[in-house]
């Protein structure tokens, strides 16, 4: 990104301002001027960067070893651009400015190379630096460190656990094609060698299992004709040792900016939750729900609200058996790295009111990319994927149901 640009933010109630904080996710240090409107309708400069070798252009506040980012699709991990010192620019003004109705932050993108991303702009009448607070709980900070699940040299995407906790499905990219593997749990509790599931890999690009119930598998990645209501998701039932297609998820006026989406579903198939980007998305991908209709198709996707949908991306949802506890990943809330894993709880029967997302803590989330949570309720184990040195692996950690499903 080159040249200059600016962001303007207004406030419903004018405030006294002593500090302006700019939260920059990528390559912080490009702020060069701050202007305020004190109610007159005109902006006046209250701070500008001094360009000399003694003036630091930024202060790093977050480790910068982000090897991967979530590129709109869980299955399509892409190499990230160089990330140079993401951080917070805390500008303390010489004098408090009264009656500030709006702030204009101007950027000079030639100061640092690479992509830029502005997360938030905050103001305060205090000189105490504004910091981002992560919504975590003491319990999640007390869990044991996650353990890597040894699955050979395969990169792991889309983990799914059977209801009895004895079978693991996951996807790995082989020569540009996402293919499904499975592992069976052995008598000693370890996972056996991964087996390529040829009978499940029917699609040319994407193959993944989204849900495994006692009665069906939910398979994703099929090509579909846009405008037909089809979504690319198929129900499979087992008959004589073979999986047979037994229906599709069809949604009225289905609209998806990408080739694939993320889905979780209730055991009775009545409610499905999608991680998807549509015309009504608030940021990147959002979480939506849909209800099954009498004819077996599903109604319009409904956005699940601003409490859990940020201005960035929410994806890889997993709804637990109580139909109230929802796990998902996001890069739109205060976090330890890029994408972190969160939990939220349904508060009523509208499916639009959810509790404030809780970060699963620094033991589970870190400076790397974490996503695709899947909770094994039978054995009380959380599985998730994490990027270490540019490679996605599968990790697991013990989480008691009484703590995770506490609503």
N, C-alpha and C positions, 0 to 999 in steps of 0.2 A: 504494500500500500504506500502511495507517495502523496505529496502535497499536504494540504491542510483541510481541516473540517471542524465542525463544532457540534455540541449537543446542548440543547436548552431544556431545562426542567422548571416547571412552575409549581407553586405551593398554594393550596386552598386558603390557608391562613398565613399572612405575612409574619415573618419571624426575624429576630435578631440573630446575626450571623457573625461568629468569630472564626469559624473553621469550615472549610469545605474539604470533603474526602472523596476522592475518585478511586473506585475499585476497578483495576485493570487486570483482566484474566491473562492476557497475552502481551508480552513485550512492553511492560510498564515503563513510563518515563517520557511520554510524548505530549503531556500537558504543557502548554507554554503560556497560556493566559486564562485568567478567570475574571468574569464580569458579572455584575449583579444589577438587578432592577429594583430600586427602592420604592417602587410604587408610582414612579413618574412615567413609566412606559419606555424609558430610555436606559440603556446599559452603560455602566461606568466600570472601568478597569480597577480592580482592587488587588490584583497580584499578577506578576509576570515573571517567567523564569529568567534568571541571570545566566547568560551563556559565557561561562569562563571555565577553565580547566579545574578550578577548585570547587565548582558547584556540582554535586552529584545529581545526575539526571533522574535517578530513581532509587528506591530502597526496596530490595527484595524481601518479601515476607512469606513466600511459599516456595518450597523446593521445586526446582524446575525440570526434573528428569521425567517429563511426560513423553513416553515413547509412542503412545497411541491415543487416539481420541475416537469418540463414538460418531461415526459418519452417517447419521440418520438411520442406519440399519444396524441391528445387533450383529447380523451375520457378515456385514461388510466392513471390517475393521481396516482403516486406512492409516498410512503413516502420517504423523502429525507434522506441521511445520515446526521450525525451530522455536522453542519457547524460552525466551530470555527474560528471567526475573519478573514473573507476574507479581503484583504487589498493590499496595494502597498508597496513593499520593495524598498525604495529610498536609494541607495548606493552612497554616495559621496566619490569619490576617493581622496586619499591624494595628488596625483599629476595628472595633465592633461596628458593623453596619446595621442600622435599624430598618425595620419595615421591609425586609427583603421579600419580594413576591416571586422572583425568578432568578435562576443562575444560568449563566452561559459559560461552558467550558470549551476552550478552543485547543485543538491538537495540531502539532506539527509532526507528521508521520515520517519525515525524513530524519528525525533524531535517532531512530532505532529501526533496524530491518525487521522483516517478518510481518505476519498478520497481527491485527489488533482486535481486541474485544473488550468493550466497556461493560462491566456488570452492573454497577450502580453508582449513584452520586448522592452523598449524604451531607447534611449541614448540621451545625451545632453552635450554641452560644458559649461553648466551653473550649479551653485550650487542651483538654485531655483528648488525645488522639482517638478518633472513632475507629473501632475494630469490628470485623465481622465475627459474630458469635455463632458457633455450631450448636444446633439443638440436639444434644445427646443426653444420655442418662448414665448414672453411675453403674448400672448393671452391665450395659454393653461395654463399658470400659474395663469391667472386671473379668470378661470371658478369657478363656485360654487362647493363645495364638492359633490361628487357623493352620491346618496341615495340608500339604500338597498331596493330591490323589495321584498316585503313580500310574500313568496310562501310556507309557512308552514315549515315543517321539511325537505323538499327535498333538496338534493345537486344538484346544477345546472351545466349542461354542455351544450354546443352547442346551445346558444340562437339564434333564428331566428324570425324576425318580418315580418308580411305580409305587402304588399305594402301600404295598407290604414292605417297601424299602429294599427289595432284593434284586431289582433290575434297574440299571442306569442306561439311559439313552443320551447320546450327545452327537453333535455334528462336528466334523473336521473338514477343512478345505483341502481337497485332493486335486491338484492340477487345475485349479480354478473352478471346481465344482464342489458345492457343499454336500457331503454325504453323511448318512446316519450310521453310527456304530452303537453297539450295545455291549454291556458287561453284566455278568451275573455275580452276585455276592457269594463267596465261598463259605465253607463251614467255619473258618476262622475269622470271618468278618471282613476279609479283604476283598477287593474287586478282581475278578478274573481278567484274562486277556481280552481286549476289545475285539469284537467280531463285526465285520462290515455287514450291514443289513441290506443285501442286494434287493430283496423283495420290497423294501420301503423306499429305495432310491430310484424313483421313476421320473423325476423332473430333471431338466437339462442343466439348471443352475443351482437352485436352492432346494434342499431337503432337510427338514428338521421336525422333531416331535415337540409339540407345545404342551401336551397334557397326556397323562397316562392314568386312566381310571381302571377299576376292576372290569369294566364292560367295553371300553373303547380306547383307542388312541386318537389324538387330534394331530393330524399331519399338516404341515405347512409347506409353502413354496411352489404350489402349482401355478402354471400360467392361467390367466383368465382374461376374458374379454371385458374391457372397461365399459361400464354402462349396463352390464348384464345383471348386476347385483351379486355376482360371484366375488369371492374374496381370496381365493387361492388356498382355503383351508378345507380339509376333508376328514370326515370321521371314518375310522377303520374299526371293524369288529373281527375277532378271531374265529375262524371256522376251520375245523380239521387241520389245525396247525398253521393255517395261512391267514393273512390279514386281507379282509375284503372290504372295499369301499362301501359304506352304508349311508352316505349322505354328505352334503356340503353345507358350510356356513354361507348362507346368502342373506345379504343385508339390503334393505330398501335404500336406493340412492347412494350406494357405497362409493366413496371417493377417497382415493389414496394417491398421494404424490409419488410414492415409491413402489417398487415391484413387490415388496414384502411388508409385513407388519408383525407385531408381537401380540399374542393373545393368551389369555387365561380364561377358564370357564368353570362353572359349577358342575358338580357331578350329575345333576339332573338336566344339564344343558340349558337351563332357563335364562341364565345371565352369562354374557360374555363381556370381557373387558379387553379393549384393544389399546395398544401403544402405536399411534399412527399420526401422520401429518395430513391434515385435510384443509379445506377452505376456511374452516372455523377454528383452526388451531391458534392458541394464544402466543406460542413461541415457535419452537421447532416441532417435535412430535409431542403430543399430549395423550392423556389417558381418557378414554371414552368407554361408556357402557351401552349395551343394547339388550333388549328383552326378546325372548322367543315368542312368536305368534302362533296362533292355532294351526296354521298350515305348515309349521316347522321352519319357516324362514324367520328372520330377525328384523326388528323395527329399526328406525333411524338411529344412528350413533348419536349419543348425547354426551357432551363434554362434562367431565366430573368435577369441574369447578376450579377456582383460582387458588384454593388452599393447597391443592396437590399438583396443580399444573402451573409451572413457572413460565417466565419469558424465554426459557431455554428448552431443553429436551427432557421428556420423561418417557421411559421405555421399560421393556422386559418385566411386565407385571406378573405377580403370582398371587392369586387369591387363595387363602387357606380354607380348610373345611368348615370353619365357623361362618364363612362368607362375610366376615367383618374385618379380618386382618389381611392387609394388602402389602406385599413387598414390591418394590420397584427400584429402578436406578434413575438417577437424574444428575445433570450438571447445572441445575438452576437454583440450587439452595447452597447455603454456606456449607463448605465441605473440606475434607482433608486433601483432596486432589482434584482430578478432572471429574469423572463420573464416580459417584458414591452410591451405596445402597441405603435405602430408607424403608421405614415401616410407617403405615398410617392405619387408622381404624375408622370404620363406617359408623356414623353417628345416628342415622335414621334410615327409613325405608325408601327414601327418594334416590339413593345411590349418588347424590350430589353433595352431601355434607360429610366431610371427612376431617379427622383430627389433623393438627399440624404435623407434617412429616418429621419423624425422629431419625437422626443419623445413627447407623448401627455402630458407630464408635471407631476409634483409631486402631483397635486390634483387627477389625475386619476391613475397614477402609483406610487407605493410605494415599501416598502421593501418586500411585499408579491408577490405572483404569480398572474399576470394579463394576461388574454388572451381572445380569442373568441369575438372580437369586432363585433358588428352589429349595423349599423346606421339606424335609422328610419327617413327617409327623410321627410315624411309627417309631423311629429311632431318635427323634429329637435332634436332628442334624441339619444345619444349613449348608447347602452347597452353593458356590458362586464361582464366577470366573474372574481372574485377575491377570493383568499384564505385568510381567517381570522381564525387563531388558528386551522389550519388544515382542514378547511371546506370551500368548494366552494359555494359562493353565487352570486346572480345576482345583479348588480348595474347599475344605470342609471344617466346620467348627461346631461344637456342642452348644445348643441353645435350648434350655428347658421350655416346654410349651407354656407352663404357667407364667413365664416371664414374657414370652413373645406374643402369645394369644391371651392377653390379660384383660381384654375388654368384655 
